[in-house]
Amino acid sequence: MMFTDGVLTTISLADNRFSLFKLKEGGFKVANYINRVATLNLGELVLRKEGEYWLRLTHMDDAIRILTKNNLITRIIYVETN
């Protein structure tokens, strides 16, 4: 995690103990298959290049970057762009 002026601006998860959007059908986490993210209908899941997706949330301008290997999520990265 990274803070700027006391505000969380960056988070990078590589551990499967933490879920994002847990209130939405249990959310998703590292070690889930990427199709798990698509089934939650959180926004648009865009393949940027092999092994890298961006999740564009319907209620946010920023994207969540999701790295995969063999369709398994290996890292989830959020960086505030504002």
N, CA, C and O atoms as CSV, one atom per row, in Angstrom:
chain,resi,resn,atom,element,x,y,z
A,1,MET,N,N,0.842,-1.174,0.000
A,1,MET,CA,C,0.000,0.000,0.000
A,1,MET,C,C,0.885,1.234,0.000
A,1,MET,O,O,1.993,1.249,0.536
A,2,MET,N,N,0.343,2.262,-0.625
A,2,MET,CA,C,1.076,3.521,-0.663
A,2,MET,C,C,0.106,4.657,-0.361
A,2,MET,O,O,-1.008,4.695,-0.885
A,3,PHE,N,N,0.538,5.569,0.480
A,3,PHE,CA,C,-0.279,6.713,0.863
A,3,PHE,C,C,0.370,7.997,0.368
A,3,PHE,O,O,1.593,8.137,0.393
A,4,THR,N,N,-0.461,8.933,-0.081
A,4,THR,CA,C,0.000,10.262,-0.459
A,4,THR,C,C,-0.834,11.268,0.309
A,4,THR,O,O,-2.056,11.302,0.165
A,5,ASP,N,N,-0.194,12.080,1.116
A,5,ASP,CA,C,-0.891,13.058,1.962
A,5,ASP,C,C,-1.998,12.405,2.786
A,5,ASP,O,O,-3.078,12.973,2.951
A,6,GLY,N,N,-1.721,11.211,3.299
A,6,GLY,CA,C,-2.670,10.517,4.159
A,6,GLY,C,C,-3.800,9.805,3.433
A,6,GLY,O,O,-4.718,9.291,4.073
A,7,VAL,N,N,-3.748,9.767,2.097
A,7,VAL,CA,C,-4.795,9.121,1.297
A,7,VAL,C,C,-4.196,7.893,0.613
A,7,VAL,O,O,-3.115,7.962,0.029
A,8,LEU,N,N,-4.907,6.774,0.691
A,8,LEU,CA,C,-4.461,5.556,0.023
A,8,LEU,C,C,-4.528,5.769,-1.485
A,8,LEU,O,O,-5.602,6.019,-2.031
A,9,THR,N,N,-3.381,5.672,-2.158
A,9,THR,CA,C,-3.339,5.915,-3.599
A,9,THR,C,C,-2.963,4.683,-4.412
A,9,THR,O,O,-3.269,4.608,-5.602
A,10,THR,N,N,-2.306,3.719,-3.782
A,10,THR,CA,C,-1.871,2.525,-4.500
A,10,THR,C,C,-2.038,1.309,-3.608
A,10,THR,O,O,-1.719,1.340,-2.420
A,11,ILE,N,N,-2.541,0.246,-4.199
A,11,ILE,CA,C,-2.620,-1.022,-3.484
A,11,ILE,C,C,-2.246,-2.125,-4.460
A,11,ILE,O,O,-2.683,-2.120,-5.611
A,12,SER,N,N,-1.445,-3.060,-4.004
A,12,SER,CA,C,-1.013,-4.179,-4.829
A,12,SER,C,C,-1.170,-5.455,-4.006
A,12,SER,O,O,-0.565,-5.602,-2.944
A,13,LEU,N,N,-1.980,-6.360,-4.507
A,13,LEU,CA,C,-2.235,-7.613,-3.795
A,13,LEU,C,C,-1.628,-8.778,-4.554
A,13,LEU,O,O,-1.856,-8.934,-5.754
A,14,ALA,N,N,-0.856,-9.592,-3.856
A,14,ALA,CA,C,-0.301,-10.816,-4.431
A,14,ALA,C,C,-0.594,-11.998,-3.510
A,14,ALA,O,O,-0.036,-13.081,-3.683
A,15,ASP,N,N,-1.452,-11.788,-2.555
A,15,ASP,CA,C,-1.777,-12.772,-1.524
A,15,ASP,C,C,-3.258,-13.114,-1.629
A,15,ASP,O,O,-4.087,-12.214,-1.765
A,16,ASN,N,N,-3.599,-14.377,-1.569
A,16,ASN,CA,C,-4.994,-14.778,-1.744
A,16,ASN,C,C,-5.834,-14.686,-0.464
A,16,ASN,O,O,-6.965,-15.170,-0.441
A,17,ARG,N,N,-5.310,-14.086,0.582
A,17,ARG,CA,C,-6.092,-13.928,1.813
A,17,ARG,C,C,-7.046,-12.743,1.768
A,17,ARG,O,O,-7.919,-12.620,2.628
A,18,PHE,N,N,-6.892,-11.870,0.778
A,18,PHE,CA,C,-7.682,-10.646,0.721
A,18,PHE,C,C,-8.562,-10.632,-0.525
A,18,PHE,O,O,-8.089,-10.884,-1.633
A,19,SER,N,N,-9.833,-10.338,-0.336
A,19,SER,CA,C,-10.776,-10.246,-1.450
A,19,SER,C,C,-11.136,-8.796,-1.720
A,19,SER,O,O,-11.194,-7.979,-0.801
A,20,LEU,N,N,-11.376,-8.487,-2.976
A,20,LEU,CA,C,-11.913,-7.186,-3.367
A,20,LEU,C,C,-13.389,-7.351,-3.673
A,20,LEU,O,O,-13.804,-8.375,-4.216
A,21,PHE,N,N,-14.175,-6.358,-3.331
A,21,PHE,CA,C,-15.617,-6.354,-3.583
A,21,PHE,C,C,-16.293,-7.565,-2.943
A,21,PHE,O,O,-17.143,-8.219,-3.547
A,22,LYS,N,N,-15.897,-7.838,-1.720
A,22,LYS,CA,C,-16.374,-9.017,-0.991
A,22,LYS,C,C,-17.893,-9.057,-0.842
A,22,LYS,O,O,-18.480,-10.138,-0.795
A,23,LEU,N,N,-18.528,-7.905,-0.767
A,23,LEU,CA,C,-19.980,-7.869,-0.608
A,23,LEU,C,C,-20.713,-8.287,-1.878
A,23,LEU,O,O,-21.907,-8.583,-1.838
A,24,LYS,N,N,-20.015,-8.313,-2.987
A,24,LYS,CA,C,-20.609,-8.719,-4.261
A,24,LYS,C,C,-20.294,-10.193,-4.494
A,24,LYS,O,O,-19.294,-10.518,-5.135
A,25,GLU,N,N,-21.128,-11.080,-3.983
A,25,GLU,CA,C,-20.993,-12.534,-4.165
A,25,GLU,C,C,-19.624,-13.066,-3.745
A,25,GLU,O,O,-19.115,-14.012,-4.345
A,26,GLY,N,N,-19.028,-12.461,-2.717
A,26,GLY,CA,C,-17.737,-12.912,-2.215
A,26,GLY,C,C,-16.544,-12.265,-2.880
A,26,GLY,O,O,-15.410,-12.462,-2.444
A,27,GLY,N,N,-16.782,-11.489,-3.939
A,27,GLY,CA,C,-15.715,-10.754,-4.607
A,27,GLY,C,C,-14.751,-11.641,-5.354
A,27,GLY,O,O,-15.092,-12.754,-5.754
A,28,PHE,N,N,-13.534,-11.136,-5.542
A,28,PHE,CA,C,-12.490,-11.904,-6.206
A,28,PHE,C,C,-11.158,-11.621,-5.531
A,28,PHE,O,O,-10.989,-10.609,-4.850
A,29,LYS,N,N,-10.216,-12.534,-5.732
A,29,LYS,CA,C,-8.911,-12.410,-5.098
A,29,LYS,C,C,-7.862,-13.114,-5.947
A,29,LYS,O,O,-8.181,-13.799,-6.918
A,30,VAL,N,N,-6.611,-12.932,-5.563
A,30,VAL,CA,C,-5.504,-13.640,-6.195
A,30,VAL,C,C,-5.775,-15.140,-6.084
A,30,VAL,O,O,-6.239,-15.613,-5.046
A,31,ALA,N,N,-5.493,-15.871,-7.129
A,31,ALA,CA,C,-5.687,-17.317,-7.264
A,31,ALA,C,C,-7.059,-17.684,-7.808
A,31,ALA,O,O,-7.302,-18.856,-8.093
A,32,ASN,N,N,-7.980,-16.705,-7.965
A,32,ASN,CA,C,-9.229,-16.962,-8.680
A,32,ASN,C,C,-8.938,-16.965,-10.174
A,32,ASN,O,O,-7.964,-16.365,-10.628
A,33,TYR,N,N,-9.790,-17.645,-10.932
A,33,TYR,CA,C,-9.710,-17.539,-12.382
A,33,TYR,C,C,-10.254,-16.185,-12.807
A,33,TYR,O,O,-11.157,-15.649,-12.166
A,34,ILE,N,N,-9.713,-15.631,-13.880
A,34,ILE,CA,C,-10.109,-14.311,-14.351
A,34,ILE,C,C,-11.595,-14.256,-14.693
A,34,ILE,O,O,-12.209,-13.195,-14.571
A,35,ASN,N,N,-12.182,-15.357,-15.113
A,35,ASN,CA,C,-13.618,-15.327,-15.441
A,35,ASN,C,C,-14.476,-15.051,-14.211
A,35,ASN,O,O,-15.629,-14.643,-14.343
A,36,ARG,N,N,-13.936,-15.265,-13.034
A,36,ARG,CA,C,-14.648,-14.918,-11.786
A,36,ARG,C,C,-14.948,-13.423,-11.755
A,36,ARG,O,O,-16.030,-13.018,-11.330
A,37,VAL,N,N,-14.012,-12.610,-12.195
A,37,VAL,CA,C,-14.188,-11.158,-12.213
A,37,VAL,C,C,-15.329,-10.787,-13.162
A,37,VAL,O,O,-16.172,-9.953,-12.832
A,38,ALA,N,N,-15.351,-11.399,-14.320
A,38,ALA,CA,C,-16.389,-11.100,-15.313
A,38,ALA,C,C,-17.783,-11.451,-14.802
A,38,ALA,O,O,-18.744,-10.749,-15.118
A,39,THR,N,N,-17.913,-12.508,-14.030
A,39,THR,CA,C,-19.231,-12.928,-13.548
A,39,THR,C,C,-19.815,-11.992,-12.494
A,39,THR,O,O,-21.016,-12.037,-12.229
A,40,LEU,N,N,-18.980,-11.144,-11.888
A,40,LEU,CA,C,-19.455,-10.233,-10.837
A,40,LEU,C,C,-20.111,-8.972,-11.389
A,40,LEU,O,O,-20.745,-8.233,-10.637
A,41,ASN,N,N,-19.971,-8.713,-12.689
A,41,ASN,CA,C,-20.584,-7.532,-13.323
A,41,ASN,C,C,-20.240,-6.236,-12.598
A,41,ASN,O,O,-21.117,-5.433,-12.280
A,42,LEU,N,N,-18.951,-6.048,-12.343
A,42,LEU,CA,C,-18.490,-4.833,-11.665
A,42,LEU,C,C,-18.230,-3.700,-12.645
A,42,LEU,O,O,-18.200,-2.532,-12.258
A,43,GLY,N,N,-18.046,-4.038,-13.892
A,43,GLY,CA,C,-17.717,-3.070,-14.930
A,43,GLY,C,C,-17.187,-3.797,-16.142
A,43,GLY,O,O,-17.486,-4.973,-16.350
A,44,GLU,N,N,-16.397,-3.100,-16.947
A,44,GLU,CA,C,-15.863,-3.670,-18.180
A,44,GLU,C,C,-14.480,-4.272,-17.925
A,44,GLU,O,O,-13.578,-3.590,-17.439
A,45,LEU,N,N,-14.325,-5.543,-18.254
A,45,LEU,CA,C,-13.045,-6.230,-18.134
A,45,LEU,C,C,-12.396,-6.241,-19.514
A,45,LEU,O,O,-12.930,-6.832,-20.452
A,46,VAL,N,N,-11.241,-5.583,-19.635
A,46,VAL,CA,C,-10.583,-5.390,-20.927
A,46,VAL,C,C,-9.240,-6.097,-20.929
A,46,VAL,O,O,-8.420,-5.881,-20.036
A,47,LEU,N,N,-9.010,-6.941,-21.926
A,47,LEU,CA,C,-7.707,-7.574,-22.098
A,47,LEU,C,C,-6.774,-6.557,-22.739
A,47,LEU,O,O,-6.991,-6.158,-23.883
A,48,ARG,N,N,-5.744,-6.135,-22.024
A,48,ARG,CA,C,-4.785,-5.136,-22.529
A,48,ARG,C,C,-3.680,-5.806,-23.332
A,48,ARG,O,O,-3.310,-5.334,-24.407
A,49,LYS,N,N,-3.164,-6.889,-22.816
A,49,LYS,CA,C,-2.180,-7.722,-23.495
A,49,LYS,C,C,-2.216,-9.073,-22.804
A,49,LYS,O,O,-2.852,-9.224,-21.761
A,50,GLU,N,N,-1.546,-10.041,-23.374
A,50,GLU,CA,C,-1.608,-11.375,-22.792
A,50,GLU,C,C,-1.183,-11.343,-21.323
A,50,GLU,O,O,-0.088,-10.892,-20.985
A,51,GLY,N,N,-2.071,-11.828,-20.465
A,51,GLY,CA,C,-1.776,-11.889,-19.033
A,51,GLY,C,C,-2.082,-10.623,-18.263
A,51,GLY,O,O,-1.829,-10.564,-17.060
A,52,GLU,N,N,-2.623,-9.599,-18.927
A,52,GLU,CA,C,-2.938,-8.349,-18.237
A,52,GLU,C,C,-4.317,-7.835,-18.640
A,52,GLU,O,O,-4.597,-7.602,-19.816
A,53,TYR,N,N,-5.156,-7.668,-17.646
A,53,TYR,CA,C,-6.504,-7.133,-17.838
A,53,TYR,C,C,-6.639,-5.833,-17.073
A,53,TYR,O,O,-5.933,-5.602,-16.092
A,54,TRP,N,N,-7.543,-4.991,-17.523
A,54,TRP,CA,C,-7.946,-3.815,-16.771
A,54,TRP,C,C,-9.422,-3.957,-16.489
A,54,TRP,O,O,-10.203,-4.280,-17.384
A,55,LEU,N,N,-9.802,-3.720,-15.264
A,55,LEU,CA,C,-11.206,-3.694,-14.881
A,55,LEU,C,C,-11.614,-2.242,-14.727
A,55,LEU,O,O,-11.160,-1.553,-13.813
A,56,ARG,N,N,-12.468,-1.783,-15.618
A,56,ARG,CA,C,-12.986,-0.418,-15.555
A,56,ARG,C,C,-14.319,-0.478,-14.827
A,56,ARG,O,O,-15.319,-0.946,-15.372
A,57,LEU,N,N,-14.319,-0.004,-13.603
A,57,LEU,CA,C,-15.513,-0.049,-12.760
A,57,LEU,C,C,-16.534,0.984,-13.223
A,57,LEU,O,O,-16.170,2.068,-13.678
A,58,THR,N,N,-17.804,0.644,-13.104
A,58,THR,CA,C,-18.853,1.537,-13.579
A,58,THR,C,C,-18.943,2.814,-12.764
A,58,THR,O,O,-19.423,3.823,-13.281
A,59,HIS,N,N,-18.506,2.814,-11.522
A,59,HIS,CA,C,-18.644,3.989,-10.659
A,59,HIS,C,C,-17.318,4.712,-10.397
A,59,HIS,O,O,-17.247,5.571,-9.518
A,60,MET,N,N,-16.260,4.366,-11.161
A,60,MET,CA,C,-14.943,4.981,-10.944
A,60,MET,C,C,-14.266,5.274,-12.275
A,60,MET,O,O,-14.479,4.569,-13.261
A,61,ASP,N,N,-13.447,6.326,-12.293
A,61,ASP,CA,C,-12.652,6.631,-13.474
A,61,ASP,C,C,-11.398,5.770,-13.549
A,61,ASP,O,O,-10.935,5.442,-14.641
A,62,ASP,N,N,-10.849,5.406,-12.403
A,62,ASP,CA,C,-9.619,4.627,-12.354
A,62,ASP,C,C,-9.891,3.167,-12.687
A,62,ASP,O,O,-10.992,2.661,-12.469
A,63,ALA,N,N,-8.874,2.497,-13.216
A,63,ALA,CA,C,-8.995,1.078,-13.539
A,63,ALA,C,C,-8.197,0.250,-12.537
A,63,ALA,O,O,-7.224,0.725,-11.950
A,64,ILE,N,N,-8.620,-0.971,-12.358
A,64,ILE,CA,C,-7.880,-1.934,-11.551
A,64,ILE,C,C,-7.162,-2.857,-12.536
A,64,ILE,O,O,-7.782,-3.443,-13.423
A,65,ARG,N,N,-5.867,-2.973,-12.366
A,65,ARG,CA,C,-5.052,-3.816,-13.241
A,65,ARG,C,C,-4.974,-5.210,-12.633
A,65,ARG,O,O,-4.686,-5.361,-11.445
A,66,ILE,N,N,-5.229,-6.218,-13.445
A,66,ILE,CA,C,-5.229,-7.603,-12.974
A,66,ILE,C,C,-4.255,-8.402,-13.828
A,66,ILE,O,O,-4.427,-8.512,-15.042
A,67,LEU,N,N,-3.241,-8.956,-13.191
A,67,LEU,CA,C,-2.253,-9.770,-13.892
A,67,LEU,C,C,-2.601,-11.238,-13.708
A,67,LEU,O,O,-3.011,-11.663,-12.628
A,68,THR,N,N,-2.431,-12.011,-14.787
A,68,THR,CA,C,-2.800,-13.427,-14.750
A,68,THR,C,C,-1.701,-14.290,-15.356
A,68,THR,O,O,-0.854,-13.820,-16.116
A,69,LYS,N,N,-1.745,-15.549,-14.999
A,69,LYS,CA,C,-0.909,-16.566,-15.626
A,69,LYS,C,C,-1.770,-17.814,-15.729
A,69,LYS,O,O,-2.298,-18.294,-14.727
A,70,ASN,N,N,-1.909,-18.335,-16.930
A,70,ASN,CA,C,-2.781,-19.494,-17.178
A,70,ASN,C,C,-4.203,-19.233,-16.694
A,70,ASN,O,O,-4.862,-20.124,-16.158
A,71,ASN,N,N,-4.670,-17.992,-16.890
A,71,ASN,CA,C,-6.015,-17.543,-16.513
A,71,ASN,C,C,-6.245,-17.433,-15.006
A,71,ASN,O,O,-7.367,-17.154,-14.582
A,72,LEU,N,N,-5.220,-17.642,-14.195
A,72,LEU,CA,C,-5.320,-17.448,-12.749
A,72,LEU,C,C,-4.783,-16.070,-12.390
A,72,LEU,O,O,-3.741,-15.653,-12.897
A,73,ILE,N,N,-5.483,-15.375,-11.530
A,73,ILE,CA,C,-5.042,-14.050,-11.095
A,73,ILE,C,C,-3.811,-14.199,-10.213
A,73,ILE,O,O,-3.821,-14.950,-9.237
A,74,THR,N,N,-2.743,-13.472,-10.565
A,74,THR,CA,C,-1.501,-13.527,-9.794
A,74,THR,C,C,-1.244,-12.237,-9.014
A,74,THR,O,O,-0.529,-12.254,-8.012
A,75,ARG,N,N,-1.818,-11.125,-9.464
A,75,ARG,CA,C,-1.636,-9.839,-8.779
A,75,ARG,C,C,-2.781,-8.923,-9.170
A,75,ARG,O,O,-3.250,-8.939,-10.308
A,76,ILE,N,N,-3.224,-8.125,-8.207
A,76,ILE,CA,C,-4.263,-7.116,-8.421
A,76,ILE,C,C,-3.674,-5.778,-8.005
A,76,ILE,O,O,-3.185,-5.633,-6.885
A,77,ILE,N,N,-3.719,-4.798,-8.906
A,77,ILE,CA,C,-3.076,-3.514,-8.664
A,77,ILE,C,C,-4.060,-2.370,-8.908
A,77,ILE,O,O,-4.710,-2.309,-9.951
A,78,TYR,N,N,-4.158,-1.472,-7.938
A,78,TYR,CA,C,-4.938,-0.262,-8.105
A,78,TYR,C,C,-4.023,0.932,-7.853
A,78,TYR,O,O,-3.342,1.000,-6.830
A,79,VAL,N,N,-4.017,1.865,-8.790
A,79,VAL,CA,C,-3.256,3.105,-8.634
A,79,VAL,C,C,-4.189,4.252,-8.963
A,79,VAL,O,O,-4.733,4.314,-10.065
A,80,GLU,N,N,-4.377,5.156,-8.025
A,80,GLU,CA,C,-5.231,6.315,-8.261
A,80,GLU,C,C,-4.572,7.195,-9.312
A,80,GLU,O,O,-3.378,7.480,-9.215
A,81,THR,N,N,-5.320,7.625,-10.304
A,81,THR,CA,C,-4.752,8.433,-11.390
A,81,THR,C,C,-5.069,9.905,-11.246
A,81,THR,O,O,-4.570,10.706,-12.036
A,82,ASN,N,N,-5.868,10.296,-10.281
A,82,ASN,CA,C,-6.232,11.714,-10.122
A,82,ASN,C,C,-5.191,12.461,-9.354
A,82,ASN,O,O,-5.335,13.663,-9.128
